[in-house]
């Protein structure tokens, strides 16, 4: 009897010990889980529910609306503009826009770019324009809408327009680090020789945003003008799409990564005495081949009026201005 009682007691203690150990392990697990939960930080934007689940990918059967890596290609009719704007307003989304107006580009294009942006770019969201120019005193002054601001940053004028184009990547990276971080949810970078004509809204916002080039989106890949110089860091044997460097954007982190990649590649090319075919655009295409964008904008977001076939373009949101290269470009 004594031996039986002792065995019984041992079994009871063993079961109780197991229960206590299990409870303790659950407690430790809960602590670890709590530590890994994202903490709400005062003053930061509220996380926005994935709006892309509402996109209608079948709304435009004549064009491609989804990439092979499941990134949306944004066309008219695919999205609900009121829903996107509402969610971004509720999420306290803020947007910065950079544009370079150096030399004669300022007089030729800047006023049209800014006044049209005030009518169509991210209406309803706080936006700050960052104008980079060598002539800050000539930046036009006009009244901005509420929650809109304009800041002028003086930059040095390079002797060649190609260098102006390429070195903007260095400047964009620096301004993100010194001025923009912690202040904005997204950043868009634009060429100045463009005019907004229709809504360019919150549906365009994403983690990493690239633009399909209006002149190439219908062409076979073998006609894409990637850089074919093996000596260049922009060299590409193949790619997914041909992207236009006139517009790119995304989160500050992703835009800085793109700008740093392009700047380092450009400087390495300079050391090797080679220049990519289409300058920073060639390097941008290489970046998006290696690091796929999470969102693509259709040519509706940057259209060239001289293109004859406009059958896919339901809304012209931004157009290329008439190129006055003989007047604005230096050799």
Number of C-alpha atoms within 10 A of each C-alpha: 6 7 8 9 10 11 12 12 11 12 12 12 12 12 11 12 12 12 11 12 12 12 12 12 11 12 12 12 12 12 11 11 10 11 10 9 8 7 8 10 8 7 9 14 18 16 13 14 10 8 14 15 9 12 16 16 20 13 14 15 8 9 15 15 22 15 16 7 9 10 16 22 23 25 26 18 15 19 19 14 14 11 14 20 19 13 18 22 18 13 16 17 22 19 23 23 18 20 24 24 24 26 19 14 18 25 16 18 21 25 17 17 21 22 16 17 22 16 15 18 22 20 18 17 20 18 24 18 19 18 24 23 22 20 19 17 10 11 17 12 9 10 9 12 13 10 12 17 14 16 11 16 14 13 18 12 15 15 11 11 17 16 14 19 18 20 19 21 23 17 17 22 21 15 15 20 14 8 10 18 14 11 15 21 22 24 29 20 22 16 19 25 22 24 24 24 18 18 19 21 18 23 24 21 24 20 17 23 25 28 26 23 22 20 15 17 18 11 12 9 15 10 9 17 14 25 24 15 15 11 14 22 22 27 18 18 10 14 15 13 22 27 26 20 22 18 20 22 27 25 20 24 17 19 24 22 15 23 25 18 18 28 23 15 21 27 16 15 17 13 10 12 10 16 22 22 17 18 19 26 22 27 30 26 27 24 19 20 17 10 13 16 23 18 24 25 23 25 26 24 26 25 24 19 14 10 9 7 8 13 7 14 15 11 16 20 21 24 19 17 18 12 12 12 10 8 10 16 15 13 7
